[in-house]
């Protein structure tokens, strides 16, 4: 695919990317377009192929099949050019805890042979609000401040694309919110950001999401579109007496009944979902006669949709259903 053919509004434009390891297909036929300056959240169960997908999209891992561009460069033949414009932040803190914030950033800048190192380090410190802590040892920082330092290191070479692998795991809610505020500032400046996350509230802060399970892309798009296209009807049920044992028993009874595609605990109650509204109504009708239970129609949320997607993917991957695992 020629780099000149890539639309200028797209940071990533790939078709049919696939990858196997030791004969096991990890990602199958991934086709995706990512607009420049957008935040894309990658969701899916552990081992679903999220990280492998992200690395292929950005030229960090060569696919077995497929074509496409990243930042206008071919993901197969021009990976060196792509890598120069990508910043990668891993889940695990990887800088030196016995160096200060400033020393860590200076070291990274020297290792990568960056020009204008003093300016770059100063800009990164200023951008991430690290000025008052620049002389503090990295090992003495809280999880949230370590996160800022790691992000500052990713930004030293002024990348056009950021890859964030579960970046807020283990940090407190305020640090997570501050981090996401900064991410949106960067996106507004034209930086494209791919985020792997398990947090639904974080996914909802992305411009668009991508959901992957069993190596296949199941859905993508803005949150409202993903929820609407799921075609899911949801009921919320709770116990009038707050009886958790009754709710647990109800969950076991409802799971797998014809017309019910997903049952999940939400707070002290359950969300019960189905793709066939009439069949779902028939399935829950006997239980709605129980005066100890309160049933209310609810709007499906992203978590409802994700649970349903996983259930469908598991069913399709089950060898007993005639599908490949």
Buried (B, 14 or more C-beta within 10 A) or exposed (E): BEBEEBEEEBBBBBBEBBBBEEEEBBBBBBEBBBBBBBBBBBBBBEEBBBBBBBBBBBBBBEBEEBBBBBBBBBBBEBBEBBBEBBBBBBBEBEBBEEBBBBBBBBBBBEEEEBEEBEEBBBBBBEBBEBEEBBEBBBEEBEBBBBBBBBBBBBBBBEBBBBBBBBBBBBBEEEBBBBBBEBBBEBBEEEBBBBBBBBBBEBBEBBBBBBBBBBBBBBBBBEBEEBBEEBEBBBBBBBBEEEBEEBBEEBBEEBBEBEBBBBBBEBEEBBBBBBBBEEBBBBBBEEBEEBEEBEBEEBEBBBBBBBBBBBBBBBEBBEEEEEEEE
